[in-house]
C-alpha cells in the first residue's frame, strides 16, 4: 500500500477537500396529498407510495 513520504500541508489538504461537495436531496410532490416528499420513499404526511397506502403518517421529528 502506498505511504506518503512527506506530510501534506494544511493548504494542500484543504484545497483537495474543497471538492467534497454534497448534492441536495431530490424531492417530489406526493400525487395523493401534494406534499413534498423524498423520491422513492413513502410520503411522510399521508403514508402513500406508488399508489398504495403503506403506513400511518408518523411525523415525530418535526412535532412540537
C-alpha positions as CSV (number, residue, x, y, z in Angstrom):
1,X,0.0,0.0,0.0
2,X,1.3,3.5,-0.9
3,X,2.5,5.6,2.0
4,X,3.3,9.3,1.5
5,X,6.9,10.3,2.1
6,X,6.1,13.8,3.3
7,X,3.4,15.4,5.3
8,X,0.8,17.1,3.2
9,X,0.5,20.8,4.1
10,X,-2.7,22.1,5.5
11,X,-3.5,24.3,2.5
12,X,-3.0,21.4,0.1
13,X,-5.2,19.2,2.2
14,X,-7.9,21.8,2.4
15,X,-7.8,22.6,-1.3
16,X,-8.2,18.9,-2.1
17,X,-11.1,18.6,0.3
18,X,-12.8,21.6,-1.1
19,X,-14.0,19.4,-3.9
20,X,-16.0,17.2,-1.5
21,X,-19.4,18.6,-2.3
22,X,-22.8,17.3,-1.3
23,X,-25.9,17.4,-3.5
24,X,-29.3,18.4,-2.4
25,X,-31.8,15.6,-1.9
26,X,-34.3,15.1,-4.7
27,X,-37.8,15.9,-3.6
28,X,-41.1,15.4,-5.5
29,X,-44.7,16.1,-4.8
30,X,-46.9,13.4,-3.5
31,X,-49.7,12.6,-6.0
32,X,-52.3,11.9,-3.3
33,X,-51.7,14.8,-0.9
34,X,-49.4,17.2,-2.9
35,X,-46.9,17.4,0.0
36,X,-43.2,17.4,-0.6
37,X,-41.5,14.0,-0.1
38,X,-38.2,12.3,-1.0
39,X,-38.2,10.3,-4.2
40,X,-38.6,6.5,-3.9
41,X,-39.8,6.9,-0.3
42,X,-43.3,6.7,1.2
43,X,-44.9,10.1,1.9
44,X,-44.3,11.2,5.5
45,X,-47.6,13.1,5.7
46,X,-50.0,10.6,4.2
47,X,-48.0,7.3,4.1
48,X,-48.7,6.6,0.4
49,X,-46.2,5.3,-2.1
50,X,-46.7,4.1,-5.7
51,X,-50.5,4.3,-5.4
52,X,-50.7,2.2,-2.2
53,X,-51.2,3.1,1.4
54,X,-48.3,1.7,3.4
55,X,-48.3,3.1,6.9
56,X,-49.8,5.6,9.1
57,X,-48.3,9.1,8.9
58,X,-45.8,9.4,11.7
59,X,-44.2,12.8,11.9
60,X,-42.1,12.6,15.0
61,X,-39.1,14.6,14.0
62,X,-41.0,17.9,13.5
63,X,-43.7,17.7,16.1
64,X,-43.6,20.3,18.9
